[in-house]
Structures are given as C-alpha cells and as structure tokens.
Amino acid sequence: MAVQKTTVPNAEQVVRKFYIVDADGKVLGRVAAKVAGILRGKNKPTFTPNMDTGDNVIIINAEKIRVTGKKMSDKFYDRYSGFHSGLKSIRYSDMLAQRPHKILELAIHRMIPHGKLGARLKNKLYVYAGSTHPHAAQKPVALDI
C-alpha cells in the first residue's frame, strides 16, 4: 500500500492569471458567486482554504448588471456609522445610478472570508462601470459566466 502525500503550495508556486468578466445582462448573485470562487482559488487543484491561491478578476459593464424579482425596488444597502440614529439606507436602484461598481464589490466581498485572508483577496478584484479598463497589459482571459 503506497502512502499518498498532500502537497501544500507555497507563495512562489502559485501561478496567478487575470480573468475578465463582462457583467452585461448577467444576474448579480451568479456573477458574484463565480467571481468569489475564482478569487479564493476554488477553480484550481491546488486550492488551500487558509492560503491565497486565487486569481485576479476584472469586471466590466457593472452598470448593466441585472437582478431578478422585485429587488430593483425592494433591496436596500445599509451602513451604520456607530452613532445613535446612524443607520443610513440606500435603495438598489439609487446605488445603481450613483455607484454601480459598489454593488458588485459588496456582493463579492460578502462572499469571501472576513479577516486577513479576505482583505488580501479584495485587492485582487477590479470593477469598472463602463466597458474600458486599464489592465490590457496583463492580457486577461475572458471568462464566460
């Protein structure tokens, strides 16, 4: 009987790629779940839960993302200042008009770990409202969702 050994990759062995996702007409939750998995590295055979083995992701056309049901009018984003009566809410449709990139960032950030690892993963996400991005030199691979 042969002994099987589990290999744990170190930081030098992790090969990172750039992926580009076009969010035009895609559903918010499906895009966010797929991108969160790629940021964590779950699409690789070398995935390790406590390490950053994921890739970089660029999302374009964030203003053209869609939601299902009545979320356009019923979904709210809350933030709290820490003071009494410091709760501020903004409707999804208003957030889409003001800061469309923030919608995808919040959805993805809430799907990755909260801590030091999650903070490193957040730095590998680039979201743009329009169809242009400054990462052409990294030769991103198109990812179909």
C-alpha positions in Angstrom: 0.0 0.0 0.0 1.5 3.3 -1.1 1.5 6.4 1.1 -0.2 9.4 -0.5 1.2 12.8 0.3 -0.7 16.0 0.2 1.3 18.9 -1.2 0.7 22.4 0.1 1.8 25.1 -2.4 3.9 28.0 -1.1 3.6 31.6 -2.4 6.2 31.1 -5.1 4.4 28.1 -6.6 1.1 29.8 -7.1 0.6 30.9 -10.7 -1.8 33.9 -10.9 -3.8 34.8 -14.0 -6.1 37.7 -14.9 -9.7 37.0 -15.8 -12.1 39.5 -17.3 -15.9 39.2 -16.8 -18.5 41.1 -18.8 -21.4 41.7 -16.5 -23.7 43.0 -19.3 -27.1 41.4 -18.7 -25.9 38.9 -16.1 -27.6 38.2 -12.8 -25.8 39.8 -9.8 -25.7 36.8 -7.5 -24.5 34.3 -10.1 -21.6 36.6 -11.2 -20.7 37.3 -7.6 -20.6 33.6 -6.6 -18.5 32.7 -9.6 -16.0 35.5 -9.1 -15.7 34.9 -5.4 -14.7 31.3 -6.1 -12.1 32.4 -8.6 -10.7 35.0 -6.1 -10.3 32.2 -3.5 -8.8 29.8 -6.0 -11.5 27.1 -5.8 -11.2 26.5 -9.5 -7.6 25.2 -9.1 -6.5 21.8 -7.9 -4.1 23.5 -5.5 -6.8 25.1 -3.5 -6.0 25.5 0.2 -8.6 27.1 2.5 -6.1 29.1 4.5 -4.0 30.4 1.7 -4.4 32.9 -1.1 -4.2 30.7 -4.2 -6.7 32.6 -6.3 -6.5 34.7 -9.5 -7.2 38.4 -10.3 -10.6 39.3 -11.7 -11.6 42.3 -13.7 -15.3 43.0 -14.1 -16.6 45.5 -16.8 -20.1 46.9 -17.5 -21.1 46.8 -13.9 -23.9 49.3 -14.6 -25.6 46.7 -16.8 -25.9 44.1 -14.2 -29.4 42.8 -13.5 -31.4 41.4 -10.6 -34.4 39.2 -10.5 -37.8 39.7 -8.9 -38.6 43.0 -7.2 -35.1 43.6 -5.9 -34.8 46.8 -8.0 -37.3 48.5 -5.7 -37.2 46.4 -2.6 -33.4 45.8 -2.0 -31.6 48.2 0.3 -27.9 48.6 1.2 -27.4 49.6 4.9 -24.4 51.2 6.6 -24.1 52.2 10.2 -21.9 55.0 11.5 -21.7 53.7 15.1 -23.6 56.7 16.5 -27.2 56.8 17.6 -29.6 57.1 14.6 -26.6 56.5 12.4 -28.2 53.9 10.1 -28.3 55.0 6.5 -30.0 53.1 3.8 -29.9 53.4 0.0 -32.2 51.7 -2.4 -30.6 49.3 -5.0 -31.9 51.5 -7.9 -30.3 54.6 -6.4 -27.0 52.8 -5.8 -27.0 51.5 -9.4 -27.4 55.1 -10.6 -24.8 56.6 -8.3 -22.1 53.9 -7.8 -22.7 50.8 -9.9 -19.3 49.3 -9.2 -20.1 49.3 -5.5 -23.0 46.8 -5.9 -20.7 44.1 -7.3 -17.9 44.8 -4.9 -20.3 44.5 -1.9 -21.8 41.3 -3.2 -18.4 39.7 -3.8 -16.8 41.0 -0.6 -19.6 39.5 1.5 -18.9 36.0 -0.1 -15.2 35.8 0.8 -13.7 35.3 4.3 -13.7 38.2 6.7 -10.2 38.7 8.1 -6.7 39.0 6.8 -7.2 36.5 4.0 -10.3 38.2 2.8 -8.5 41.6 2.9 -5.8 40.2 0.6 -8.5 38.7 -1.7 -10.3 42.0 -2.0 -7.2 43.6 -3.5 -7.4 41.3 -6.5 -10.8 42.5 -7.6 -11.2 45.3 -10.1 -14.7 46.5 -11.0 -15.5 49.1 -13.7 -18.8 50.7 -14.6 -18.0 51.0 -18.3 -16.5 48.7 -20.9 -13.0 50.1 -20.6 -10.3 49.1 -18.1 -6.6 49.9 -17.7 -5.4 46.3 -17.4 -4.8 45.4 -21.1 -1.1 44.8 -20.4 -1.9 41.9 -18.1 -3.6 40.1 -21.1 -6.8 39.0 -19.2 -8.5 35.8 -20.3 -12.3 36.2 -21.0 -14.4 34.3 -18.5 -17.9 33.3 -19.6 -20.5 33.1 -16.8 
